[in-house]
Amino acid sequence: MLELYRGELDVDKIFFRWRKWGERKNYGAFITFVGTVRAENDIEALSFDVYEPILTQWFEEWQQKARAKGAYLMMAHSIGDVPVHTSSYMAAVFSPKRRVALELIDEFVEDFKANAPIWKYDVITGKRRYARERSHKIVGSGLLADT
Amino acid sequence: MVQVEFLGPIGKNPIALEAKNLKDVAKELQKDEELKKWLGECAVAVNDRLVQTLDVELKEGDRVTLLPPVCGG
């Protein structure tokens, strides 16, 4: 399941709900990744734009890969400003046993970083600045410059 | 007409273009100096499906979306 929230995530609440869900579904392994905004480069917050139609498709493709291995994915992400020392991203894998979940969390979070249609901005003195140098071109980028 | 949309940091309002295919869109967008710097970095979606080639025919009302480099999390 994909969840989007305005502002910072309530990590404990989401974690609790996901954990309870996994217990009811009889999954033996539950692995989470939580991304927290670090205080660095004088930022007050990070800010995010999300393009939901393509994010949903990206997520559903991963969910199908997970299902083929008997696993299930959850993800939560913020839209807008997320202050330092709060969290903007949670991902989780549930599976019957540990090995599948350990491998999937790595692949899923790495591909999220590379291809999920989300744009990050540093917020400094109230202004958003696109984090261009930390961003990644989506696979197949540059088509329109080729003719 | 097709609608061209610019996501995230590009910060440009959508535009309408006469285009039969993605090559036509590319030629039009390359005329825009402001946009030129983004074209080499952007992925392209047609009606919210990412495409990997310019050989895509377009019809009236299709939406072309430009996705600049991403960084979630």
Backbone of each chain as ProteinMPNN parsed JSONL, in Angstrom:
{"seq_chain_A": "MLELYRGELDVDKIFFRWRKWGERKNYGAFITFVGTVRAENDIEALSFDVYEPILTQWFEEWQQKARAKGAYLMMAHSIGDVPVHTSSYMAAVFSPKRRVALELIDEFVEDFKANAPIWKYDVITGKRRYARERSHKIVGSGLLADT", "coords_chain_A": {"N_chain_A": [[0.834, -1.19, 0.0], [0.457, 2.255, -0.758], [1.067, 5.317, 0.776], [0.427, 8.759, 1.064], [1.322, 11.792, 2.612], [0.625, 15.08, 3.784], [3.235, 17.089, 4.797], [5.378, 16.19, 7.652], [5.946, 12.687, 8.514], [4.037, 10.678, 10.761], [5.757, 8.678, 12.316], [5.763, 6.651, 14.325], [3.071, 6.01, 14.622], [2.391, 5.085, 12.066], [4.175, 2.95, 11.798], [3.257, 1.285, 13.859], [0.662, 0.647, 12.958], [1.257, -0.682, 10.547], [2.765, -2.833, 11.538], [0.891, -4.223, 13.106], [-0.864, -4.968, 11.089], [0.767, -6.743, 9.6], [1.137, -8.757, 11.462], [-1.442, -9.793, 11.697], [-1.704, -10.818, 9.145], [-0.02, -12.916, 9.209], [2.703, -12.758, 8.534], [6.116, -13.553, 8.869], [8.379, -12.006, 8.791], [9.257, -8.59, 9.031], [10.435, -5.77, 7.748], [11.697, -2.539, 8.058], [12.393, 0.672, 6.582], [13.376, 3.865, 7.475], [13.469, 7.201, 6.568], [15.061, 10.038, 7.72], [15.147, 13.549, 8.105], [18.174, 15.173, 8.024], [20.026, 17.59, 9.95], [21.805, 19.719, 8.162], [23.976, 21.714, 6.109], [22.753, 24.143, 6.759], [19.983, 23.847, 6.473], [16.438, 24.194, 7.041], [14.427, 22.545, 6.607], [13.385, 19.835, 4.466], [11.756, 19.78, 1.299], [9.096, 18.461, -0.679], [7.945, 17.59, -3.939], [5.493, 15.583, -5.442], [4.625, 13.328, -8.009], [1.808, 11.876, -8.403], [0.321, 10.057, -10.217], [2.285, 8.603, -11.744], [3.974, 7.734, -9.753], [2.302, 5.964, -8.389], [1.973, 3.961, -10.335], [4.641, 3.072, -10.544], [4.989, 2.084, -7.97], [3.043, 0.038, -7.912], [4.078, -1.746, -9.789], [6.322, -2.643, -8.408], [5.008, -3.811, -6.287], [3.859, -5.997, -7.527], [6.149, -7.462, -8.205], [7.001, -8.087, -5.638], [4.841, -9.598, -4.683], [5.085, -11.85, -6.293], [7.087, -13.114, -5.009], [5.975, -13.853, -2.69], [5.818, -11.8, -0.911], [5.042, -8.526, 0.574], [4.635, -5.028, 0.047], [4.929, -1.862, 1.714], [4.62, 1.664, 1.702], [5.303, 4.996, 2.72], [5.152, 8.47, 2.134], [6.12, 11.92, 2.308], [4.54, 15.015, 1.298], [5.358, 18.308, 0.418], [6.683, 20.491, 3.015], [9.131, 19.185, 5.295], [10.373, 19.243, 8.408], [13.75, 19.432, 9.825], [15.074, 16.601, 11.548], [12.736, 15.203, 11.553], [10.632, 12.798, 9.817], [10.416, 11.799, 6.377], [10.009, 9.65, 4.788], [9.001, 6.293, 4.626], [9.521, 2.84, 4.255], [8.498, -0.53, 3.852], [8.888, -4.056, 4.031], [7.104, -7.032, 4.022], [7.344, -10.472, 4.635], [7.054, -14.084, 4.48], [9.394, -15.315, 5.472], [12.769, -14.305, 6.506], [14.806, -13.874, 4.447], [13.876, -13.131, 1.834], [12.666, -10.676, 2.442], [14.828, -9.149, 3.39], [16.404, -8.915, 1.089], [14.636, -7.687, -0.711], [14.044, -5.172, 0.478], [16.336, -3.728, 0.127], [16.63, -3.605, -2.727], [14.231, -2.348, -3.396], [14.256, 0.16, -2.021], [16.533, 1.317, -3.161], [15.795, 1.492, -5.881], [13.662, 3.172, -5.61], [14.958, 5.564, -4.907], [16.224, 6.053, -7.334], [14.257, 6.195, -9.342], [11.589, 6.907, -8.569], [8.993, 9.29, -9.017], [9.613, 11.929, -7.549], [10.442, 15.081, -6.22], [13.038, 16.851, -4.659], [13.682, 19.519, -2.412], [15.851, 21.82, -0.787], [15.13, 23.659, 2.122], [15.816, 26.817, 3.0], [16.04, 29.597, 5.037], [13.286, 29.88, 4.634], [12.981, 29.582, 1.903], [12.63, 27.557, -1.043], [14.983, 25.408, -2.572], [15.892, 23.653, -5.348], [17.233, 20.411, -5.1], [19.31, 19.742, -7.022], [21.896, 18.661, -7.511], [21.846, 16.366, -6.013], [20.06, 14.799, -7.196], [18.616, 12.277, -9.405], [18.719, 11.157, -12.762], [15.86, 9.833, -14.32], [15.489, 6.533, -15.679], [16.029, 6.451, -19.148], [16.001, 9.144, -19.624], [16.402, 12.298, -21.372], [15.494, 11.99, -23.938], [14.102, 14.001, -25.429], [16.028, 15.76, -26.185], [17.358, 14.699, -28.194], [16.844, 14.915, -30.969]], "CA_chain_A": [[0.0, 0.0, 0.0], [1.183, 3.526, -0.854], [0.395, 6.37, 1.551], [1.046, 10.077, 0.932], [0.892, 12.69, 3.683], [1.088, 16.472, 3.754], [4.146, 17.343, 5.916], [6.155, 15.077, 8.222], [5.233, 11.443, 8.815], [3.922, 10.238, 12.157], [6.43, 7.391, 12.106], [5.358, 5.635, 15.31], [1.691, 5.613, 14.329], [2.4, 4.299, 10.825], [4.87, 1.7, 12.113], [2.361, 0.463, 14.687], [-0.422, 0.14, 12.108], [1.83, -1.662, 9.619], [3.171, -4.026, 12.3], [-0.336, -4.951, 13.459], [-1.359, -5.555, 9.845], [1.632, -7.879, 9.281], [0.869, -9.839, 12.418], [-2.729, -10.416, 11.326], [-1.531, -11.545, 7.876], [0.86, -14.062, 9.494], [4.058, -12.622, 7.995], [7.129, -13.797, 9.892], [9.424, -10.975, 8.725], [8.773, -7.228, 8.794], [11.637, -4.939, 7.745], [11.348, -1.157, 7.708], [13.406, 1.702, 6.375], [12.83, 5.197, 7.773], [14.36, 8.296, 6.172], [14.876, 11.202, 8.59], [15.823, 14.746, 7.578], [19.317, 15.561, 8.85], [20.387, 19.011, 10.002], [23.08, 19.949, 7.475], [23.961, 22.815, 5.132], [21.858, 25.225, 7.227], [18.581, 23.703, 6.056], [15.402, 24.138, 8.08], [13.523, 21.454, 6.232], [13.365, 19.438, 3.059], [10.4, 19.904, 0.773], [8.929, 17.467, -1.742], [6.839, 17.515, -4.892], [5.247, 14.184, -5.798], [3.684, 13.154, -9.121], [1.127, 10.664, -7.931], [-0.053, 9.008, -11.199], [3.411, 7.727, -12.125], [4.448, 7.092, -8.517], [1.405, 4.834, -8.127], [2.339, 2.873, -11.268], [5.96, 2.558, -10.13], [4.794, 1.293, -6.762], [2.284, -1.18, -8.244], [5.001, -2.69, -10.443], [7.113, -3.254, -7.34], [4.133, -4.683, -5.5], [3.727, -7.26, -8.27], [7.412, -8.213, -8.018], [7.007, -8.584, -4.256], [3.831, -10.669, -4.576], [5.618, -13.045, -6.956], [7.987, -13.758, -4.033], [5.21, -14.088, -1.468], [6.031, -10.666, -0.006], [4.134, -7.388, 0.403], [5.333, -3.76, 0.303], [4.229, -0.661, 2.176], [5.452, 2.859, 1.595], [4.68, 6.273, 3.058], [6.023, 9.596, 1.789], [5.591, 13.265, 2.558], [4.415, 16.053, 0.273], [5.569, 19.61, 1.052], [7.837, 20.685, 3.908], [9.388, 18.232, 6.377], [11.445, 19.866, 9.19], [14.877, 18.578, 10.229], [14.858, 15.654, 12.646], [11.482, 14.465, 11.393], [10.794, 11.825, 8.731], [9.68, 12.043, 5.137], [9.901, 8.432, 3.971], [9.047, 4.973, 5.263], [9.259, 1.706, 3.37], [8.502, -1.776, 4.61], [8.626, -5.32, 3.34], [6.625, -8.171, 4.813], [7.427, -11.75, 3.927], [6.947, -15.187, 5.43], [10.701, -15.523, 6.117], [13.599, -13.102, 6.462], [15.721, -13.678, 3.327], [13.197, -12.377, 0.775], [12.441, -9.301, 2.911], [16.128, -8.455, 3.453], [16.843, -8.585, -0.267], [13.683, -6.761, -1.344], [14.093, -3.807, 1.03], [17.495, -3.094, -0.506], [16.314, -3.304, -4.131], [13.082, -1.436, -3.448], [14.658, 1.517, -1.596], [17.473, 1.85, -4.158], [15.065, 1.874, -7.09], [12.881, 4.348, -5.21], [15.849, 6.722, -5.026], [16.615, 6.276, -8.723], [13.183, 6.314, -10.34], [10.265, 7.376, -8.12], [8.828, 10.691, -9.443], [9.542, 12.824, -6.387], [11.488, 16.1, -6.335], [13.446, 17.314, -3.336], [14.19, 20.89, -2.309], [16.319, 22.284, 0.521], [14.453, 24.879, 2.551], [16.745, 27.671, 3.752], [15.338, 30.871, 5.304], [11.933, 29.854, 4.081], [12.943, 29.446, 0.437], [12.92, 26.228, -1.59], [16.023, 25.341, -3.601], [15.925, 22.303, -5.924], [18.454, 19.666, -4.771], [19.683, 19.211, -8.33], [23.129, 17.854, -7.474], [21.578, 15.088, -5.333], [18.96, 14.135, -7.913], [19.003, 11.235, -10.37], [17.898, 11.103, -13.975], [15.059, 8.615, -14.478], [15.927, 5.724, -16.823], [15.461, 6.899, -20.42], [15.971, 10.609, -19.702], [17.158, 12.953, -22.442], [14.874, 11.717, -25.246], [13.654, 15.176, -26.182], [17.188, 16.544, -26.625], [18.078, 13.841, -29.152], [16.568, 15.051, -32.414]], "C_chain_A": [[0.877, 1.251, 0.0], [0.391, 4.605, -0.122], [1.148, 7.684, 1.366], [0.454, 11.005, 1.981], [1.409, 14.089, 3.43], [1.969, 16.672, 4.992], [4.783, 16.074, 6.463], [5.28, 13.855, 8.521], [5.148, 11.227, 10.326], [4.431, 8.795, 12.183], [5.904, 6.309, 13.059], [3.959, 5.096, 15.013], [1.634, 4.695, 13.095], [3.041, 2.932, 11.094], [3.947, 0.749, 12.881], [1.263, -0.177, 13.826], [0.09, -0.94, 11.155], [2.171, -2.961, 10.355], [1.956, -4.882, 12.652], [-0.894, -5.675, 12.239], [-0.572, -6.824, 9.514], [1.404, -9.064, 10.197], [-0.413, -10.59, 12.042], [-2.597, -11.266, 10.072], [-0.548, -12.711, 8.015], [2.229, -13.989, 8.806], [5.072, -12.79, 9.131], [8.203, -12.725, 9.93], [8.812, -9.633, 8.355], [9.995, -6.321, 8.906], [11.261, -3.529, 7.293], [12.598, -0.343, 7.414], [12.727, 3.024, 6.671], [13.868, 6.239, 7.392], [14.042, 9.541, 6.991], [15.702, 12.371, 8.057], [16.937, 15.162, 8.537], [19.514, 17.07, 8.832], [21.757, 19.151, 9.348], [22.902, 21.072, 6.461], [22.956, 23.92, 5.474], [20.403, 25.068, 6.793], [17.649, 23.69, 7.275], [14.524, 22.909, 7.865], [13.909, 20.979, 4.842], [11.929, 19.611, 2.601], [10.285, 19.007, -0.452], [7.726, 17.764, -2.627], [6.708, 16.052, -5.289], [4.308, 14.157, -7.002], [3.007, 11.798, -8.952], [0.791, 9.638, -9.015], [1.094, 8.06, -11.534], [4.02, 7.06, -10.888], [3.608, 5.848, -8.214], [1.737, 3.655, -9.043], [3.652, 2.227, -10.878], [5.792, 1.632, -8.926], [4.077, -0.022, -7.074], [3.156, -2.225, -8.95], [5.873, -3.401, -9.404], [6.264, -4.199, -6.492], [3.948, -6.039, -6.196], [4.979, -8.118, -8.134], [7.447, -8.841, -6.625], [6.046, -9.762, -4.111], [4.337, -11.968, -5.176], [6.566, -13.812, -6.019], [7.282, -14.023, -2.709], [5.318, -12.958, -0.46], [5.025, -9.551, -0.29], [4.872, -6.119, 0.809], [4.39, -2.701, 0.849], [5.18, 0.504, 1.979], [4.651, 4.081, 2.006], [5.666, 7.375, 2.704], [5.304, 10.911, 2.028], [5.478, 14.074, 1.279], [4.6, 17.39, 1.011], [6.715, 19.573, 2.052], [7.896, 19.655, 5.04], [10.589, 18.771, 7.18], [12.566, 18.89, 9.534], [14.492, 17.772, 11.471], [13.449, 15.074, 12.678], [11.613, 13.641, 10.11], [9.86, 12.077, 7.561], [9.363, 10.75, 4.383], [9.945, 7.193, 4.853], [8.763, 3.924, 4.198], [9.305, 0.457, 4.231], [8.252, -2.958, 3.691], [8.17, -6.348, 4.368], [6.853, -9.429, 3.995], [7.35, -12.877, 4.956], [8.246, -15.403, 6.194], [11.648, -14.381, 5.786], [14.302, -12.839, 5.132], [15.102, -12.804, 2.223], [13.045, -10.908, 1.192], [13.747, -8.514, 2.938], [16.594, -8.033, 2.06], [15.938, -7.523, -0.896], [13.801, -5.335, -0.809], [15.242, -3.042, 0.38], [17.149, -2.671, -1.941], [15.234, -2.234, -4.241], [13.497, -0.005, -3.089], [15.635, 2.131, -2.603], [16.747, 2.29, -5.43], [14.166, 3.08, -6.826], [13.718, 5.606, -5.405], [16.118, 7.071, -6.479], [15.456, 6.676, -9.625], [11.831, 6.827, -9.865], [10.118, 8.873, -8.427], [8.533, 11.635, -8.272], [10.718, 13.798, -6.493], [11.739, 16.727, -4.983], [14.026, 18.722, -3.413], [14.741, 21.089, -0.893], [15.515, 23.532, 0.863], [15.403, 25.65, 3.463], [16.136, 29.071, 3.821], [14.012, 30.958, 4.534], [11.836, 29.675, 2.58], [13.329, 28.042, 0.005], [13.992, 26.314, -2.665], [16.125, 23.883, -4.064], [17.272, 21.625, -5.643], [18.968, 18.964, -6.024], [20.882, 18.264, -8.264], [22.932, 16.514, -6.769], [20.52, 14.265, -6.078], [19.48, 13.211, -9.008], [18.092, 11.286, -11.584], [17.142, 9.773, -14.002], [15.56, 7.87, -15.715], [15.238, 6.228, -18.102], [15.411, 8.413, -20.564], [16.775, 11.122, -20.896], [16.586, 12.76, -23.834], [14.63, 12.968, -26.074], [14.813, 16.055, -26.651], [17.863, 15.877, -27.818], [17.875, 14.152, -30.627], [17.515, 16.031, -33.079]], "O_chain_A": [[1.907, 1.299, 0.672], [-0.802, 4.787, -0.365], [2.372, 7.72, 1.495], [-0.754, 11.008, 2.214], [2.514, 14.263, 2.916], [1.512, 16.454, 6.114], [4.738, 15.019, 5.829], [4.073, 13.959, 8.743], [6.074, 11.555, 11.067], [3.663, 7.838, 12.088], [5.633, 5.184, 12.637], [3.697, 3.9, 15.135], [0.935, 3.682, 13.081], [2.522, 1.897, 10.677], [3.875, -0.442, 12.579], [0.974, -1.367, 13.945], [-0.55, -1.976, 10.974], [1.898, -4.054, 9.857], [1.985, -6.105, 12.517], [-1.335, -6.821, 12.322], [-1.159, -7.856, 9.188], [1.467, -10.218, 9.775], [-0.472, -11.819, 12.061], [-3.266, -12.29, 9.926], [-0.278, -13.413, 7.041], [2.844, -15.019, 8.528], [4.901, -12.235, 10.217], [8.867, -12.537, 10.949], [7.956, -9.551, 7.475], [10.532, -6.118, 9.995], [10.594, -3.349, 6.274], [13.689, -0.62, 7.914], [11.628, 3.285, 6.181], [15.014, 6.173, 7.837], [12.918, 10.042, 6.973], [16.833, 12.183, 7.609], [16.687, 15.463, 9.704], [19.215, 17.742, 7.844], [22.763, 18.74, 9.926], [21.787, 21.337, 6.013], [22.385, 24.55, 4.584], [19.664, 26.052, 6.75], [18.013, 23.248, 8.364], [13.971, 22.33, 8.8], [14.666, 21.641, 4.132], [11.0, 19.591, 3.409], [11.259, 18.815, -1.179], [6.651, 18.134, -2.154], [7.713, 15.361, -5.453], [3.309, 14.876, -7.024], [3.546, 10.747, -9.301], [0.956, 8.442, -8.773], [0.896, 6.847, -11.601], [4.524, 5.941, -10.974], [4.142, 4.809, -7.829], [1.78, 2.505, -8.604], [3.78, 1.003, -10.876], [6.372, 0.548, -8.87], [4.457, -1.075, -6.561], [2.997, -3.427, -8.738], [6.129, -4.601, -9.507], [6.734, -5.243, -6.039], [3.888, -7.083, -5.547], [4.898, -9.335, -7.969], [7.871, -9.984, -6.46], [6.376, -10.782, -3.506], [4.068, -13.052, -4.657], [6.813, -15.003, -6.211], [7.924, -14.377, -1.72], [4.959, -13.122, 0.706], [4.261, -9.613, -1.253], [5.633, -6.113, 1.777], [3.212, -2.65, 0.494], [6.397, 0.349, 2.076], [3.468, 4.195, 1.685], [6.867, 7.243, 2.938], [4.079, 11.007, 1.963], [6.21, 13.857, 0.313], [4.061, 17.577, 2.101], [7.608, 18.732, 1.954], [6.885, 19.304, 5.649], [11.712, 18.756, 6.676], [12.364, 17.676, 9.536], [13.703, 18.208, 12.309], [13.015, 14.525, 13.69], [12.604, 13.774, 9.392], [8.712, 12.496, 7.712], [8.553, 10.748, 3.456], [10.814, 7.059, 5.715], [7.884, 4.094, 3.353], [10.049, 0.386, 5.21], [7.51, -2.869, 2.713], [8.77, -6.506, 5.432], [6.583, -9.45, 2.794], [7.555, -12.656, 6.15], [8.231, -15.645, 7.401], [11.371, -13.58, 4.894], [14.39, -11.683, 4.716], [15.729, -11.859, 1.744], [13.27, -10.005, 0.386], [13.776, -7.345, 2.553], [17.112, -6.932, 1.876], [16.415, -6.582, -1.53], [13.669, -4.382, -1.577], [15.126, -1.845, 0.114], [17.353, -1.517, -2.318], [15.318, -1.331, -5.073], [13.124, 0.938, -3.787], [15.574, 3.331, -2.869], [17.053, 3.344, -5.988], [13.941, 3.905, -7.712], [13.258, 6.588, -5.988], [16.228, 8.247, -6.826], [15.655, 7.424, -10.582], [10.988, 7.158, -10.699], [11.026, 9.649, -8.129], [7.403, 12.065, -8.043], [11.84, 13.402, -6.81], [10.813, 17.088, -4.256], [14.754, 19.068, -4.344], [14.171, 20.59, 0.077], [15.25, 24.364, -0.005], [15.746, 25.194, 4.553], [15.767, 29.653, 2.801], [13.689, 31.958, 3.892], [10.735, 29.621, 2.031], [14.216, 27.414, 0.583], [13.936, 27.167, -3.551], [16.41, 22.99, -3.266], [18.326, 22.198, -5.916], [19.048, 17.737, -6.07], [20.879, 17.201, -8.884], [23.763, 15.616, -6.91], [20.14, 13.178, -5.642], [20.612, 13.338, -9.474], [16.875, 11.434, -11.469], [17.718, 8.718, -13.739], [16.003, 8.491, -16.681], [14.02, 6.407, -18.131], [14.836, 8.92, -21.528], [17.704, 10.466, -21.365], [17.118, 13.296, -24.806], [14.914, 12.996, -27.272], [14.609, 16.989, -27.427], [18.815, 16.413, -28.385], [18.658, 13.697, -31.461], [17.42, 16.26, -34.285]]}, "seq_chain_B": "MVQVEFLGPIGKNPIALEAKNLKDVAKELQKDEELKKWLGECAVAVNDRLVQTLDVELKEGDRVTLLPPVCGG", "coords_chain_B": {"N_chain_B": [[-4.345, 19.358, -30.91], [-1.807, 18.863, -28.435], [-1.165, 18.513, -24.931], [1.487, 19.82, -23.037], [3.227, 19.143, -20.133], [5.086, 20.279, -17.278], [7.002, 19.027, -14.797], [7.709, 19.269, -11.201], [10.716, 20.952, -10.393], [10.95, 22.412, -12.763], [9.1, 24.361, -13.149], [7.241, 25.601, -14.948], [4.371, 26.686, -16.7], [1.784, 24.568, -18.105], [1.749, 23.885, -21.665], [0.122, 24.162, -24.876], [0.429, 22.343, -27.869], [0.721, 21.907, -31.447], [1.154, 18.767, -32.578], [2.191, 15.769, -34.141], [3.605, 13.649, -33.343], [6.108, 12.503, -30.946], [8.538, 13.482, -31.792], [7.93, 15.866, -33.075], [7.15, 17.327, -30.839], [9.572, 17.443, -29.456], [11.095, 19.013, -31.24], [9.716, 21.463, -31.129], [9.991, 22.138, -28.388], [12.709, 22.428, -28.181], [13.163, 24.894, -29.217], [12.797, 26.663, -27.214], [14.71, 28.535, -25.22], [14.986, 28.656, -22.43], [14.026, 26.21, -21.66], [15.659, 24.395, -22.844], [17.937, 23.556, -21.361], [16.853, 21.726, -19.651], [15.97, 19.611, -21.203], [17.802, 17.54, -21.84], [17.942, 16.202, -19.488], [15.528, 15.238, -18.73], [13.0, 12.752, -18.207], [10.33, 11.279, -20.142], [6.826, 11.177, -20.313], [3.886, 9.824, -21.797], [0.57, 10.424, -21.593], [0.779, 9.711, -18.881], [2.374, 7.434, -18.956], [5.642, 6.266, -18.914], [7.96, 6.719, -21.563], [10.343, 5.295, -23.873], [11.304, 5.971, -26.282], [11.307, 8.214, -29.131], [9.622, 7.584, -31.11], [6.697, 7.789, -31.032], [3.384, 8.067, -31.738], [1.079, 10.783, -31.583], [-2.17, 11.825, -30.486], [-5.062, 13.985, -30.749], [-5.522, 15.781, -27.761], [-3.801, 14.25, -26.204], [-1.488, 13.891, -23.446], [1.689, 15.078, -22.723], [4.372, 14.616, -20.586], [7.04, 16.072, -18.8], [9.673, 14.874, -16.847], [11.919, 15.896, -14.59], [15.261, 15.26, -13.083], [15.122, 13.095, -10.21], [14.623, 12.801, -6.62], [13.704, 11.187, -4.091], [12.701, 10.558, -0.66]], "CA_chain_B": [[-3.399, 19.909, -29.943], [-1.431, 18.043, -27.28], [-0.799, 19.322, -23.77], [2.802, 19.473, -22.49], [3.286, 19.542, -18.722], [6.46, 20.331, -16.762], [6.856, 18.687, -13.374], [8.708, 19.6, -10.187], [11.445, 22.219, -10.362], [10.992, 23.142, -14.042], [8.362, 25.577, -12.817], [6.677, 26.235, -16.135], [2.967, 26.317, -16.891], [1.558, 23.686, -19.257], [1.521, 24.56, -22.943], [-0.554, 23.345, -25.897], [1.208, 22.329, -29.112], [0.308, 21.054, -32.562], [2.206, 17.763, -32.753], [1.689, 14.45, -34.571], [4.395, 12.628, -32.643], [7.017, 13.082, -29.945], [9.612, 14.227, -32.48], [7.404, 17.234, -33.253], [7.196, 17.971, -29.518], [10.989, 17.718, -29.186], [11.523, 20.153, -32.079], [9.103, 22.68, -30.583], [10.543, 22.488, -27.068], [14.114, 22.827, -28.348], [13.208, 26.322, -29.59], [12.667, 27.444, -25.983], [16.043, 28.599, -24.597], [14.825, 28.389, -20.998], [13.705, 24.794, -21.491], [16.712, 23.598, -23.478], [18.83, 22.958, -20.366], [16.163, 20.621, -18.985], [15.572, 18.502, -22.094], [18.763, 16.441, -21.75], [17.858, 15.564, -18.167], [14.143, 14.858, -18.395], [12.287, 11.592, -18.731], [9.116, 11.709, -20.827], [5.661, 10.288, -20.224], [2.722, 10.152, -22.62], [-0.615, 10.016, -20.827], [1.27, 9.153, -17.615], [3.196, 6.228, -19.138], [6.993, 6.627, -19.342], [8.315, 6.178, -22.875], [11.792, 5.152, -24.043], [11.632, 6.302, -27.669], [10.539, 9.334, -29.691], [8.703, 7.054, -32.124], [5.374, 7.644, -30.421], [2.38, 8.915, -32.394], [0.212, 11.48, -30.632], [-3.477, 12.215, -31.016], [-5.693, 15.145, -30.11], [-5.813, 15.647, -26.325], [-2.774, 13.496, -25.46], [-0.683, 14.672, -22.499], [3.114, 14.752, -22.66], [4.853, 15.138, -19.305], [8.492, 16.044, -18.624], [10.05, 14.583, -15.459], [13.34, 16.171, -14.341], [15.893, 14.304, -12.144], [14.315, 12.867, -9.006], [15.305, 12.47, -5.376], [12.75, 10.999, -3.005], [13.229, 10.042, 0.601]], "C_chain_B": [[-3.061, 18.859, -28.878], [-1.006, 18.996, -26.162], [0.577, 18.875, -23.275], [2.9, 20.036, -21.075], [4.711, 19.387, -18.194], [6.425, 20.123, -15.256], [7.987, 19.245, -12.506], [9.367, 20.946, -10.413], [11.463, 22.976, -11.688], [10.192, 24.44, -13.905], [7.803, 26.325, -14.011], [5.234, 25.769, -16.297], [2.814, 25.402, -18.097], [1.354, 24.502, -20.54], [0.8, 23.601, -23.886], [0.218, 23.473, -27.202], [0.477, 21.543, -30.183], [1.426, 20.045, -32.776], [1.579, 16.428, -33.139], [2.408, 13.328, -33.829], [5.356, 13.312, -31.679], [8.172, 13.852, -30.577], [9.19, 15.674, -32.694], [7.489, 18.008, -31.937], [8.643, 18.373, -29.208], [11.441, 18.953, -29.955], [10.975, 21.464, -31.532], [9.787, 23.116, -29.288], [11.991, 22.959, -27.178], [14.254, 24.304, -28.742], [13.197, 27.229, -28.356], [13.999, 27.415, -25.223], [16.006, 28.195, -23.118], [14.692, 26.884, -20.731], [14.851, 23.886, -21.943], [17.582, 22.859, -22.451], [18.178, 21.759, -19.656], [16.003, 19.394, -19.883], [16.503, 17.295, -21.991], [18.647, 15.641, -20.461], [16.496, 14.974, -17.865], [13.715, 13.535, -19.008], [10.949, 12.1, -19.282], [8.008, 10.677, -20.632], [4.588, 10.78, -21.181], [1.509, 9.559, -21.92], [-0.216, 9.198, -19.587], [1.975, 7.799, -17.74], [4.572, 6.668, -19.613], [7.296, 5.977, -20.677], [9.833, 6.187, -23.023], [12.23, 5.495, -25.457], [10.792, 7.498, -28.121], [9.532, 8.854, -30.743], [7.343, 6.754, -31.512], [4.43, 8.619, -31.118], [1.497, 9.55, -31.322], [-1.109, 11.818, -31.295], [-4.022, 13.392, -30.203], [-5.955, 14.864, -28.615], [-4.795, 14.845, -25.534], [-1.986, 14.444, -24.559], [0.752, 14.161, -22.499], [3.67, 15.414, -21.408], [6.373, 15.006, -19.219], [8.83, 15.879, -17.145], [11.55, 14.829, -15.269], [13.93, 15.188, -13.325], [15.217, 14.297, -10.774], [15.195, 12.594, -7.779], [14.275, 12.366, -4.25], [13.463, 10.645, -1.717], [13.747, 11.11, 1.545]], "O_chain_B": [[-3.916, 18.07, -28.475], [-0.556, 20.115, -26.406], [0.812, 17.678, -23.109], [2.689, 21.227, -20.842], [5.445, 18.488, -18.603], [5.881, 20.949, -14.522], [9.05, 19.63, -12.993], [8.69, 21.958, -10.6], [11.958, 24.102, -11.727], [10.555, 25.473, -14.466], [7.884, 27.551, -14.074], [4.917, 24.603, -16.06], [3.629, 25.454, -19.018], [0.864, 25.632, -20.514], [0.86, 22.384, -23.716], [0.614, 24.571, -27.596], [-0.289, 20.628, -29.881], [2.542, 20.433, -33.124], [0.58, 16.002, -32.558], [1.897, 12.215, -33.703], [5.412, 14.539, -31.605], [8.72, 14.769, -29.965], [9.987, 16.595, -32.517], [7.851, 19.184, -31.917], [8.908, 19.488, -28.758], [12.091, 19.835, -29.396], [11.69, 22.465, -31.478], [10.119, 24.287, -29.106], [12.449, 23.779, -26.383], [15.33, 24.888, -28.617], [13.54, 28.409, -28.438], [14.369, 26.39, -24.652], [16.887, 27.486, -22.631], [15.176, 26.365, -19.725], [14.985, 22.755, -21.477], [17.922, 21.691, -22.641], [18.871, 20.889, -19.129], [15.911, 18.269, -19.391], [16.046, 16.153, -22.049], [19.187, 14.54, -20.351], [16.323, 14.285, -16.859], [14.019, 13.235, -20.163], [10.495, 13.192, -18.941], [8.224, 9.473, -20.769], [4.399, 11.983, -21.36], [1.432, 8.352, -21.686], [-0.793, 8.15, -19.295], [2.154, 7.098, -16.744], [4.673, 7.374, -20.617], [6.937, 4.822, -20.907], [10.524, 6.981, -22.385], [13.401, 5.331, -25.799], [9.72, 7.764, -27.578], [8.694, 9.628, -31.207], [6.9, 5.606, -31.481], [4.641, 9.831, -31.096], [1.206, 8.94, -30.293], [-1.172, 12.065, -32.499], [-3.514, 13.734, -29.135], [-6.537, 13.838, -28.26], [-4.903, 14.759, -24.311], [-1.834, 15.629, -24.856], [1.003, 12.972, -22.302], [3.474, 16.608, -21.184], [6.927, 13.952, -19.53], [8.35, 16.632, -16.298], [12.365, 14.04, -15.746], [13.2, 14.371, -12.762], [14.802, 15.333, -10.254], [16.357, 12.207, -7.903], [14.012, 13.341, -3.546], [14.679, 10.456, -1.694], [14.216, 10.793, 2.638]]}, "name": "protein", "num_of_chains": 2, "seq": "MLELYRGELDVDKIFFRWRKWGERKNYGAFITFVGTVRAENDIEALSFDVYEPILTQWFEEWQQKARAKGAYLMMAHSIGDVPVHTSSYMAAVFSPKRRVALELIDEFVEDFKANAPIWKYDVITGKRRYARERSHKIVGSGLLADTMVQVEFLGPIGKNPIALEAKNLKDVAKELQKDEELKKWLGECAVAVNDRLVQTLDVELKEGDRVTLLPPVCGG"}
